[in-house]
Amino acid sequence: MAEFWLISAPGEKTCQQTWDKLMVATSRTNNLSTNNKFNIPDLKVRPQPSSGVTDTLGIEGVDSKGVAQYMADVLEDSRDKVQENLLANGVDLVTYITRFQWDMAKYPIKQSLKNISEIISKQGTQIDNDLKARASAYNNLKGNLQNLERKNAGSLLTRSLADIVKKEDFVLDSEYLITMLVVVSKTNYTDWQKTYETLSEMVVPRSTKLLFEDHDSGLFSVTLFRKAIDDFKHKARENKFTVRDFQYNEEEMKADKEEMTRLSTDKKKQFGPLVRWLKVNFSEAFIAWIHIKALRVFVESVLRYGLPVNFQAMLLQPNKKNMKKLREVLYDLYNYLDSSAAVIDAAMDIPGLNLSQQEYYPYVYYKIDCNLLDFKKHKNVYIGVFSPLSYTI
């Protein structure tokens, strides 16, 4: 998926001139990036002698990545279809971003910036809480089913034998006789046939039968007198034969099969509604996340460029091979806004500036990475030079 740079620069005589200068510098002559205007409405802002504006810049957004990654977990064997389910307002993410329009119904621009940020924050909390509850219920169901499936798979030494053996394989309801199940390595089949009758004085001759094989071992039955069980187990262990502790109980085996059927049915019933919920709420989360980006760009642009509001927000999709060149061109274009940005080294430890989390440039900049299934979780933290005049949000 694509990476975008959301930037803003102050308007020249008109914002169109700002846009035209960017286009000439980055796309019309050297194909450094594909650009789109990013439409941010005139949000409500008023002068106030306080610095509370930074609260908006630090707002925690909705975790669209978390929803996307959980969708990948739920789809399991169909993970190649995850990306096609990651839509925003019914369109792919790139289309939504490049054609972004502020959602006036969800986030009314007549509200203060602080109120808008609180609306988004509450929405994020609600989605997060719902996701945790739904994920917990589905994961418990899935985990219980996997535990049962795991019992029916793997080595004959450890797996459940309920789906392998049959009633007729056992001597049942006998006061004196019992059928034992023994796991024998394939390399020891001959030894087993030669020695099993001598492992105890009370083994029924010619009573062994091969019931099942996997790639390493075979499961044999053998009948003996109950009083010889301990002696038989001891001698079998000495000869590298493994006696499985198993008692044929039809009721328990039936209950286990019914439980697996029930869990499998319940998982299928929950799967469809859960995927639909994830699709709807991923869209909501992603839309909220992009609105947070827009909100931050607006606030930081006002802080940097002042009032009245006069800036052009622009969305750049860099050509991967020319990212360094694009950054240089943008610096040449906007270094007059803050030449000190050029000498800030991201490795420097400057009190109050957390440069490791958000790069600082002479223009407003926020990265939008649509690779939601891969990129590492991070926070966007504002770093900039504030005007003495701040604004109430």
C-alpha positions in Angstrom: 0.0 0.0 0.0 1.0 3.6 -0.5 2.7 6.1 1.6 1.6 9.8 1.5 3.0 13.0 2.8 0.3 15.5 4.0 1.9 18.9 4.0 0.7 22.5 4.1 2.3 25.8 3.1 1.0 29.4 3.4 -1.0 30.9 0.6 0.8 33.2 -1.8 -1.5 35.9 -3.2 -3.9 33.0 -3.6 -3.8 29.4 -2.4 -3.9 28.3 -6.0 -0.5 29.9 -6.6 0.9 27.8 -3.7 -0.5 24.7 -5.3 0.9 25.6 -8.8 4.4 26.2 -7.4 4.3 22.8 -5.8 3.1 21.1 -9.0 5.8 22.8 -11.1 8.6 21.8 -8.6 7.5 18.2 -7.9 5.5 16.7 -10.7 5.3 18.6 -13.9 9.1 18.5 -14.6 10.7 15.7 -12.6 8.0 13.3 -11.6 9.0 13.3 -7.9 5.4 12.7 -6.6 1.8 12.5 -7.5 -0.1 15.4 -5.9 -3.6 16.1 -4.8 -5.2 19.1 -3.1 -6.3 18.1 0.4 -9.5 19.9 1.2 -9.8 21.1 4.8 -12.7 23.4 5.6 -12.4 26.6 7.6 -12.7 25.2 11.1 -13.7 27.3 14.1 -10.7 29.1 15.7 -10.4 32.2 17.8 -7.5 34.0 19.5 -7.0 33.2 23.1 -4.0 33.9 25.4 -3.5 30.2 26.3 -1.5 27.3 24.9 -4.2 24.6 25.1 -4.1 24.2 21.3 -1.4 21.5 21.7 -4.0 19.2 23.2 -5.6 18.8 19.8 -2.2 18.0 18.2 -1.6 15.2 20.6 -5.1 13.6 20.4 -5.1 9.8 20.3 -6.9 8.6 17.2 -8.9 5.5 16.4 -6.7 2.4 16.0 -7.6 1.5 12.4 -4.4 -0.7 12.3 -5.6 -2.8 15.2 -9.0 -3.4 13.5 -7.2 -4.3 10.2 -4.8 -6.7 11.9 -7.6 -8.4 13.8 -9.5 -8.8 10.5 -6.4 -10.6 9.1 -6.4 -12.9 12.2 -10.1 -13.7 11.8 -9.9 -14.4 8.0 -7.0 -16.8 8.7 -6.8 -18.9 5.5 -8.2 -16.1 3.4 -5.7 -13.4 4.4 -5.1 -12.6 0.8 -8.6 -11.2 0.8 -8.0 -8.8 3.8 -6.9 -5.9 1.7 -10.0 -5.9 -0.5 -12.1 -5.7 2.7 -10.2 -2.6 4.0 -12.4 0.1 2.6 -13.3 3.6 3.7 -16.8 4.8 2.7 -17.0 2.0 0.3 -13.8 2.9 -1.7 -10.2 1.8 -1.4 -8.0 3.7 1.0 -5.9 5.5 -1.6 -9.1 6.7 -3.3 -10.5 7.9 0.0 -7.4 9.8 0.9 -6.8 11.4 -2.5 -10.4 12.5 -2.7 -10.8 13.4 0.9 -13.8 15.5 1.9 -14.5 16.6 5.5 -17.6 14.7 6.9 -19.8 17.6 8.0 -22.4 15.3 9.5 -20.0 13.4 11.9 -17.7 16.3 12.7 -19.7 19.6 12.4 -17.3 22.5 11.6 -19.4 24.9 13.7 -18.2 23.0 16.7 -14.9 24.1 18.3 -11.8 22.2 17.5 -11.7 20.9 21.0 -15.3 19.5 20.7 -14.4 17.9 17.3 -11.3 16.2 18.8 -13.5 14.9 21.7 -16.0 13.5 19.3 -13.3 11.6 17.5 -11.7 10.5 20.8 -15.0 9.1 22.1 -15.6 7.3 18.8 -12.2 5.7 19.0 -12.8 4.6 22.6 -16.2 3.1 21.7 -14.7 1.1 18.7 -11.8 0.0 20.8 -14.0 -1.3 23.7 -16.4 -3.0 21.2 -13.4 -4.7 19.5 -12.0 -6.0 22.7 -15.3 -7.5 23.8 -16.0 -9.1 20.4 -12.4 -10.3 20.0 -12.4 -11.8 23.5 -15.6 -13.8 22.8 -14.5 -15.0 19.4 -10.9 -15.8 20.5 -12.2 -17.9 23.5 -14.4 -19.9 21.1 -11.6 -20.3 18.6 -9.2 -21.3 21.3 -11.5 -23.9 22.8 -12.0 -25.4 19.3 -8.3 -25.4 18.5 -7.6 -27.2 21.8 -10.0 -30.0 20.9 -8.6 -30.1 17.3 -5.1 -30.3 18.7 -6.1 -33.3 20.8 -7.1 -35.1 17.6 -3.9 -34.4 15.8 -0.2 -35.0 16.3 1.7 -38.0 17.4 0.0 -41.2 18.5 1.9 -40.8 21.8 -0.1 -37.7 22.7 -3.2 -37.3 20.5 -6.7 -38.3 21.4 -7.6 -41.9 20.3 -11.3 -41.4 20.4 -11.7 -40.9 16.6 -9.4 -43.9 15.9 -10.7 -46.8 17.9 -14.0 -48.6 17.7 -16.1 -50.4 20.2 -15.3 -53.8 18.5 -11.6 -53.2 19.2 -12.1 -53.7 22.9 -13.1 -56.5 25.3 -15.7 -54.7 27.4 -17.7 -55.5 30.5 -15.3 -58.4 31.5 -14.4 -59.0 35.1 -11.1 -60.5 34.2 -9.9 -59.3 30.8 -9.0 -55.8 29.5 -7.8 -54.4 26.2 -4.7 -52.2 26.3 -3.5 -49.8 23.5 0.2 -49.7 22.8 2.2 -47.3 20.5 5.0 -49.1 18.7 7.6 -47.4 16.5 7.5 -48.7 12.9 11.1 -49.9 13.3 10.0 -52.1 16.2 7.0 -53.8 14.6 8.8 -57.1 14.3 10.0 -57.0 17.9 6.4 -56.3 19.1 5.0 -59.3 17.3 7.7 -61.5 18.7 7.6 -60.3 22.3 4.2 -59.0 23.2 2.9 -62.3 24.4 5.9 -62.7 26.8 5.7 -59.2 28.4 3.4 -60.8 31.0 2.3 -64.3 31.9 -1.3 -63.3 31.4 -1.4 -61.9 27.9 -4.0 -63.5 25.6 -2.1 -65.2 22.7 -2.6 -63.8 19.2 -4.7 -61.0 20.6 -2.8 -58.0 19.1 -4.2 -56.1 16.2 -2.9 -53.0 14.3 -5.6 -50.4 14.6 -4.0 -47.3 13.1 -0.7 -45.9 11.7 0.9 -42.5 11.3 4.2 -41.8 9.6 6.2 -42.8 12.7 4.3 -45.4 14.7 1.4 -47.8 14.9 -1.3 -48.3 17.4 -1.7 -51.9 18.5 -4.4 -53.4 20.8 -3.6 -56.3 23.0 -5.8 -58.2 25.5 -4.6 -59.4 28.9 -5.8 -60.2 32.4 -6.5 -57.2 34.6 -4.2 -58.4 37.4 -1.2 -58.2 34.9 -1.7 -54.6 33.9 1.2 -53.1 36.0 3.6 -55.9 35.1 2.7 -55.5 31.4 3.3 -51.7 31.5 6.6 -52.1 33.1 7.9 -54.7 30.7 6.5 -52.8 27.7 8.4 -49.7 28.8 11.6 -51.7 29.1 11.2 -52.8 25.5 10.5 -49.2 24.3 6.7 -49.8 23.7 4.4 -47.1 25.0 1.2 -48.1 26.7 -1.5 -45.4 26.3 -3.8 -44.8 29.3 -7.1 -45.1 27.6 -10.5 -46.5 28.6 -13.2 -46.9 26.1 -16.2 -44.7 27.3 -18.8 -44.2 24.6 -20.6 -41.5 26.5 -17.5 -39.4 27.0 -16.4 -39.8 23.4 -19.8 -38.8 22.2 -19.8 -35.7 24.4 -16.4 -34.7 23.0 -17.6 -35.0 19.4 -20.7 -33.1 20.2 -18.7 -30.3 21.9 -16.4 -30.0 18.8 -19.5 -29.9 16.5 -21.1 -27.2 18.7 -17.9 -25.1 18.9 -17.4 -25.4 15.1 -21.0 -24.4 14.5 -20.8 -21.4 16.9 -17.6 -20.2 15.3 -19.2 -20.3 11.8 -22.2 -18.4 13.2 -20.0 -15.7 14.7 -17.6 -15.4 11.8 -19.9 -13.6 9.3 -21.3 -11.0 11.7 -17.8 -10.4 13.1 -16.3 -9.8 9.7 -19.1 -7.4 8.8 -18.6 -5.5 12.0 -14.8 -5.3 11.4 -15.4 -4.0 7.8 -17.9 -1.3 9.0 -15.8 -0.2 12.0 -12.5 -0.3 10.1 -14.1 2.2 7.7 -15.2 4.3 10.7 -11.8 4.1 12.3 -9.8 4.9 9.2 -12.1 7.9 8.4 -11.6 9.2 11.9 -7.9 8.8 11.6 -7.7 10.8 8.4 -9.8 13.5 10.0 -7.4 13.6 12.9 -4.6 14.2 10.4 -6.6 17.0 8.8 -7.3 18.5 12.2 -3.6 18.5 13.1 -2.6 20.0 9.8 -5.2 22.8 10.3 -4.1 23.6 13.8 -0.4 23.5 13.1 -0.8 25.6 10.0 -2.7 28.3 12.0 0.0 28.1 14.7 2.8 28.5 12.2 1.3 30.8 9.6 -1.1 32.8 11.8 -4.5 34.3 11.2 -6.5 34.9 9.1 -6.4 31.3 7.9 -4.5 31.2 4.6 -2.8 28.0 3.7 -3.0 25.2 1.2 -3.0 21.6 2.4 -1.5 19.2 -0.2 -1.3 15.4 -0.4 1.9 14.0 -2.0 2.4 10.4 -3.0 6.2 10.2 -3.3 8.0 8.3 -6.0 9.8 5.7 -3.8 13.0 6.0 -5.8 13.1 9.8 -5.4 12.1 10.4 -1.8 15.4 12.1 -0.9 15.2 14.3 -3.9 11.6 15.2 -3.1 12.6 16.2 0.4 15.4 18.4 -1.0 13.0 20.1 -3.4 10.4 20.8 -0.7 13.1 22.3 1.5 14.3 24.6 -1.4 10.7 25.6 -1.9 9.8 26.3 1.7 13.0 26.9 3.7 12.2 30.6 3.9 9.4 29.7 6.3 11.9 28.4 8.9 15.5 28.0 7.9 16.4 26.5 11.3 14.6 23.3 10.3 17.5 22.5 8.0 20.0 22.1 10.9 17.8 20.0 13.2 19.3 16.5 13.3 16.7 13.8 14.2 19.4 12.1 16.4 19.9 15.3 18.5 18.5 15.3 22.0 16.8 18.7 22.3 14.7 19.2 25.5 11.0 19.5 24.6 11.4 18.2 21.1 10.7 14.5 20.6 12.3 14.3 17.2 12.5 10.5 17.1 8.7 10.4 16.7 7.9 13.2 14.3 10.3 14.9 11.9 10.3 18.7 11.8 10.4 20.6 8.5 9.9 24.2 7.5 6.5 23.3 6.2 3.7 21.4 8.1 4.2 17.7 7.5 2.4 14.5 8.5 3.0 11.0 7.2 0.1 8.8 6.2 1.1 5.2 5.8 -1.7 3.0 4.4 0.2 -0.2 4.9 -1.9 -1.0 7.9 -0.9 -4.6 8.1 2.8 -4.0 8.4 3.8 -0.7 9.7 4.8 -0.3 13.4 2.5 1.5 15.7 3.6 5.0 16.4 2.2 8.3 17.6 2.3 11.6 15.7 3.7 14.2 18.1 3.7 17.8 17.2 7.1 19.5 17.1 7.3 23.1 16.0 7.8 26.7 16.7 4.7 28.2 18.3 3.6 31.8 17.7 3.2 33.9 20.8 -0.5 34.0 20.0 -2.3 30.7 20.6 -5.8 29.6 19.8 -8.6 28.0 21.8 -9.7 24.7 20.4 
